[in-house]
Amino acid sequence: MVFVVDLYRNTKIKEEIESKKIEKVTMDKFYQAFTDGVIMATNFSNLLEAEGYGTVFLGSILNNSQKIIELLNLPKFTFPIVAIGYGYSDGSETKKKPKMDKDLRVFTDSYKILPSYLEAFKEYDEIFYKYYEENNRDYLETFTNKAAKSIDMGLIERDEMLKVIRSQGFDLKV
Ligand SMILES: Cc1cc2nc3c(=O)[nH]c(=O)nc-3n(C[C@H](O)[C@H](O)[C@H](O)COP(=O)(O)O)c2cc1C
C-alpha cells in the first residue's frame, strides 16, 4: 500500500471552477498532505496489526521517487511518501527490540542537550548489542555506532528527491 501526497484532485476542482490552469502548489500544502499521509499510514498499520497481520513501513520507495511516480501513473501535484508492506507471519517468533529509556528521548518544556551522548547511551548500547547477539548477528552493532553510521548513509537518488517534488508542481521557494 503506497501513501501519496494528493493535491491533484483539489487542484483539478479549482481549475474547473475557475476555468484556468494551476501551475504550482505551495510547500505548505505539500507538508499538510505529507502529514495527513503519514497519519493515515500509521492508522492503517495499527488496523492491520490489530487484524493479525504483520506490517513494515517502507521508506525505500523514496530511493527512486521518479520510478514510483511512473509506475503508479501519479499525476502532477502528487508525491509518494511511504509504503506499507503487509502479510501473515511465517510463524517464527521475533523478539521485540528493547527501546531506549524514555528520558533519553522525551523532554519536558525544552530540548535536553546531554554532555556526552556516548556516556548517556552506554547502558542502552550494551542492551542493544546483546539483543542483536541473541537475535540477528547480521546486524550486530552498538546503538551509537549504528546511529553514527546512519547520519551520512544515503543514496544519490535521494539527493534528487527535492527536484522530483519540484517537477511534480510543488513550489520549493528556494
Ligand atoms: C519511516 C520508516 C521507513 C522505513 N523504511 C523501511 C524500509 O524501507 N525497509 C525496511 O525493511 N524497513 C523499513 N522500516 C522499518 C524499520 O527498519 C524497522 O523495522 C521498524 O521501524 C521497527 O523498528 P524497531 O525494530 O526499531 O522497533 C522503516 C520504518 C520507518 C518508521
The ligand as an SDF file (V2000), in Angstrom:
LIG
                    3D

 31 33  0  0  0  0  0  0  0  0999 V2000
    9.6990    5.8750    8.0670 C   0  0  0  0  0  0  0  0  0  0  0  0
   10.1600    4.4510    8.0900 C   0  0  0  0  0  0  0  0  0  0  0  0
   10.6820    3.8860    6.9510 C   0  0  0  0  0  0  0  0  0  0  0  0
   11.1040    2.5590    6.9470 C   0  0  0  0  0  0  0  0  0  0  0  0
   11.5800    2.0120    5.7970 N   0  0  0  0  0  0  0  0  0  0  0  0
   11.9440    0.7090    5.7500 C   0  0  0  0  0  0  0  0  0  0  0  0
   12.3740    0.1210    4.5350 C   0  0  0  0  0  0  0  0  0  0  0  0
   12.4400    0.7620    3.5020 O   0  0  0  0  0  0  0  0  0  0  0  0
   12.6950   -1.1880    4.5520 N   0  0  0  0  0  0  0  0  0  0  0  0
   12.6150   -1.9620    5.7040 C   0  0  0  0  0  0  0  0  0  0  0  0
   12.9330   -3.1430    5.6550 O   0  0  0  0  0  0  0  0  0  0  0  0
   12.1850   -1.4160    6.8510 N   0  0  0  0  0  0  0  0  0  0  0  0
   11.8590   -0.1120    6.9170 C   0  0  0  0  0  0  0  0  0  0  0  0
   11.4000    0.4460    8.0750 N   0  0  0  0  0  0  0  0  0  0  0  0
   11.2150   -0.4450    9.2580 C   0  0  0  0  0  0  0  0  0  0  0  0
   12.3440   -0.3060   10.2040 C   0  0  0  0  0  0  0  0  0  0  0  0
   13.5110   -0.7740    9.6170 O   0  0  0  0  0  0  0  0  0  0  0  0
   12.0650   -1.1020   11.4910 C   0  0  0  0  0  0  0  0  0  0  0  0
   11.9610   -2.4430   11.1860 O   0  0  0  0  0  0  0  0  0  0  0  0
   10.8100   -0.6810   12.1740 C   0  0  0  0  0  0  0  0  0  0  0  0
   10.7780    0.7240   12.2600 O   0  0  0  0  0  0  0  0  0  0  0  0
   10.7540   -1.2940   13.5740 C   0  0  0  0  0  0  0  0  0  0  0  0
   11.7800   -0.7380   14.3090 O   0  0  0  0  0  0  0  0  0  0  0  0
   12.2950   -1.2930   15.6810 P   0  0  0  0  0  0  0  0  0  0  0  0
   12.7210   -2.7170   15.4470 O   0  0  0  0  0  0  0  0  0  0  0  0
   13.4650   -0.4010   15.9610 O   0  0  0  0  0  0  0  0  0  0  0  0
   11.1880   -1.1300   16.6420 O   0  0  0  0  0  0  0  0  0  0  0  0
   11.0040    1.7730    8.1350 C   0  0  0  0  0  0  0  0  0  0  0  0
   10.4770    2.3580    9.2820 C   0  0  0  0  0  0  0  0  0  0  0  0
   10.0650    3.6640    9.2780 C   0  0  0  0  0  0  0  0  0  0  0  0
    9.4880    4.2630   10.5390 C   0  0  0  0  0  0  0  0  0  0  0  0
  1  2  1  0
  2  3  1  0
  2 30  2  0
  3  4  2  0
  4  5  1  0
  4 28  1  0
  5  6  2  0
  6  7  1  0
  6 13  1  0
  7  8  2  0
  7  9  1  0
  9 10  1  0
 10 11  2  0
 10 12  1  0
 12 13  2  0
 13 14  1  0
 14 15  1  0
 14 28  1  0
 15 16  1  0
 16 17  1  0
 16 18  1  0
 18 19  1  0
 18 20  1  0
 20 21  1  0
 20 22  1  0
 22 23  1  0
 23 24  1  0
 24 25  2  0
 24 26  1  0
 24 27  1  0
 28 29  2  0
 29 30  1  0
 30 31  1  0
M  END
$$$$
